[in-house]
């Protein structure tokens, strides 16, 4: 099925080599300090060497090790460029389509899950996969009622490989500390393992996709294919045609780019508010520009695929996100700092200057400052350079911030979506989406009146002072 290591013994041996190498480098680092080299230089070299080995091993494996590597990619900007560059290249290879399953294996899975007469469920079935990924592949077919469908078939043994890798990595969490100083790695691996377990469950995926399909049925902006049939290791959904976002990125018109960017932003923030779920895999391959809307008034809608990874967010995105963003825009340094500390972004053992935290955040939220913002690769690179330069105050502060596990997928999705917007070069009315869908971003006037009354002020007095 693939030339990538599959046997459990081989995979475990490769992962087991990680802590040995890391421990050896820690001893090497101590020796360098004893002979007088500066702690900062030694720390950076240790971080680089640790990252290089980790990325090399992850690059040779799929399954949970690959998933962990993809999750770590959200921290890429915090790594030295000489490390981050090769890592980006490794991730690109990891995210390319996996070698397809042999046709006989596909037929065997379908026979086992749908019955020996599985072919009678379809008018046609294309043995050549239309898409392939880390845990399964998709075939195009026509269901027995005439509907065009996508048939998602899970690789045999994919689940065991995924969970085995993550269980192995969780044992090494303490030794991965040098990779991302100040970050609690083990809770992130536990959170990732829980999400990966869900991704293997096509029943959960079917329910998440159908919830979106029903909520967005007839929507002028977003279309989600409905679920046709689901059983263990097989998921059948309606097929949708359209222009893949990757093609819009490479050759789309300015109008297509802007429309795709606006709809992608709208789906990011409206999806959780409308369904209580966050689509947590914003890869360009999971989106299409679908021509025409239900009423014929719009030229393009956003088609959304693959609901294998979702974050369950009853009530929408967490209110502290919107509140901290609003207060950052308003320059309320102390309030932002206290909220970040309460949510676990600043650990109890860490003390930071609120104004420094505000200076760190302001450039990142620049798109929310204006009515319309053009996302570009240059803007993205400037943000990454500011955070990744060891001489920068932003770099030093960023190393002392934490990412609570509950925010792992939200953070990953937000950064990934911004990355896609920059690839598109889209001009987006992001503030409009924030005001419409992000809890806490628009100040509740009733709550503000209560706050002012508690402080012994009248609303009119507050306005006059402003």
Secondary structure as UniProt FT lines:
FT   HELIX           8..34
FT   TURN            35..36
FT   HELIX           39..60
FT   HELIX           63..72
FT   HELIX           73..78
FT   HELIX           81..95
FT   HELIX           103..114
FT   TURN            116..117
FT   HELIX           118..121
FT   STRAND          122..125
FT   STRAND          131..132
FT   STRAND          136..143
FT   TURN            144..145
FT   STRAND          148..154
FT   TURN            156..157
FT   HELIX           158..171
FT   HELIX           173..179
FT   TURN            181..182
FT   HELIX           185..200
FT   HELIX           202..215
FT   TURN            216..218
FT   STRAND          222..224
FT   STRAND          227..231
FT   TURN            232..233
FT   STRAND          234..238
FT   STRAND          243..244
FT   HELIX           245..251
FT   HELIX           254..275
FT   STRAND          277..279
FT   HELIX           284..286
FT   STRAND          287..291
FT   TURN            294..295
FT   STRAND          300..304
FT   STRAND          310..312
FT   TURN            314..315
FT   HELIX           319..329
FT   TURN            330..331
FT   HELIX           333..343
FT   TURN            348..349
FT   HELIX           354..362
FT   TURN            363..365
FT   HELIX           366..368
FT   STRAND          373..374
FT   HELIX           377..388
FT   TURN            390..391
FT   HELIX           393..398
FT   TURN            399..400
FT   HELIX           405..407
FT   HELIX           408..424
FT   STRAND          427..428
FT   HELIX           430..437
FT   TURN            439..441
FT   HELIX           445..454
FT   TURN            455..456
FT   HELIX           459..465
//
